[in-house]
Amino acid sequence: MATGAHRRPPRRRPRPPAGRRAALYARVSTDDRGQDPETQLRQLRAWCGRMGHQDVREYVEHESGRKGTDYRRQLAAVFEGASRREFDLLLFWSLDRFSREGMAPTVMHLQRLASYGVTFHSYSEPHLSADNELVRDITLSIFASLAKLEAQRISERTKAGLGRARAQGKTLGRPRLPVRVRERIAGLYRAGKSAYAISRELRVSYGTVHARVKLLAGGEGKRGEED
């Protein structure tokens, strides 16, 4: 061995990032018979262990991903926990397990998480994850652009469909609610029930009930002023 030769110091392995508080979100649709959310949770827990994250909360949903927070109570609870900074990272199996409402609502959900300082990670789609601020901002910007394009396409298709309907002499607009249903909504509202509870009880869409309740609230306010 030549004199004066020296060994190179061993390369230091980069330290893994400090573990974070992670919340796990698993969802199966009511139509997905035979599916068990535990299948998703097992792998999500294992990933947390490998990455050194602490599993602090698990949210399990049995509902269609096409519905929003008015119908998905666990998703609403996710945002409530995020707003209180109960966790730093939301982990889900895939983006369609988190939301199937369309690009624009999904982007709004992710931006809402970001506004609370919470990042997200898609287990089966790591390229969609936002574990650091730079990647998160780029990902959300791309999603927002795609959402805008999707909204434009939907608008164009809607306008084209309305044009065809008018040309065929069809009556446009939603059909009026039957008087009996309007009276039931009014009665339940005056009994103190929320729009969500009324929607569930009468099996009428939340948007329809909410619009009707706003009319009722406005009408009662005017009557109060007159009295």
C-alpha positions, 0 to 999 in steps of 0.5 A, spaced: 500 500 500 502 506 498 505 511 503 501 517 504 494 514 502 488 515 506 481 512 506 475 516 504 470 518 510 464 514 509 458 517 506 453 519 511 446 517 509 441 523 509 437 523 515 429 521 514 425 527 515 422 528 522 415 524 523 409 528 523 402 527 526 398 523 520 390 522 519 388 516 515 382 517 511 379 510 508 372 510 504 368 505 501 362 506 497 355 504 499 355 500 492 362 497 493 359 491 497 364 486 500 369 492 500 372 493 507 376 499 509 380 495 513 384 493 507 386 500 505 387 502 513 392 496 513 397 499 508 396 506 510 398 504 517 404 500 515 406 506 510 406 511 516 410 506 520 415 506 515 416 513 514 416 514 522 409 518 522 405 518 528 398 515 526 393 520 531 386 519 527 383 514 523 377 516 519 372 511 516 367 513 511 361 508 508 359 513 503 359 515 495 365 519 493 361 523 489 357 526 495 360 532 499 361 534 506 353 535 507 353 527 506 360 525 508 360 526 515 367 523 516 370 528 510 367 534 514 370 531 521 377 531 517 376 538 515 374 540 522 380 536 525 385 540 520 382 547 522 384 545 529 391 542 527 390 536 530 394 533 525 399 535 519 398 530 514 392 527 511 393 520 508 389 516 503 389 510 499 388 514 492 385 521 490 378 517 488 378 514 495 378 522 498 373 525 493 370 523 486 366 530 486 369 532 480 376 536 479 373 543 481 370 540 488 376 536 489 381 542 488 377 546 493 378 540 498 385 540 497 386 547 498 382 548 504 387 543 507 393 547 505 389 553 508 390 549 515 397 548 514 395 540 512 399 536 507 396 530 503 399 524 501 396 519 496 399 512 498 398 509 491 399 515 487 405 518 490 406 523 484 400 526 486 402 527 493 404 534 497 409 532 502 413 539 502 410 546 500 413 547 493 410 540 491 404 542 494 403 549 491 405 546 484 400 540 484 395 545 486 396 549 481 396 544 476 389 541 479 386 548 479 388 549 471 385 542 470 379 544 474 378 550 470 378 547 463 373 541 466 369 547 468 369 550 461 368 544 458 362 542 462 359 550 461 360 549 453 356 542 453 351 545 458 350 551 453 349 546 447 344 542 450 340 548 452 340 550 445 338 543 442 332 543 448 330 550 446 330 548 438 326 542 440 321 546 444 322 543 451 321 547 457 327 548 461 328 549 468 327 544 474 320 542 476 317 545 481 316 542 488 309 539 489 305 543 494 305 537 499 313 537 499 314 544 500 309 544 506 313 538 509 319 542 509 316 548 512 313 544 517 320 541 519 324 547 518 319 551 523 320 545 528 327 546 528 330 541 524 336 543 519 336 543 512 341 537 512 336 533 517 330 535 512 333 532 506 335 526 509 328 525 512 324 527 506 329 524 501 330 531 497 336 533 495 340 538 500 341 543 495 333 544 494 331 543 501 337 549 503 334 553 497 327 552 500 329 554 507 333 560 505 326 562 502 322 561 508 328 564 513 327 570 509 320 570 509 319 570 516 324 575 517 320 580 513 314 578 517 318 579 523 320 586 521 312 588 519 310 586 526 
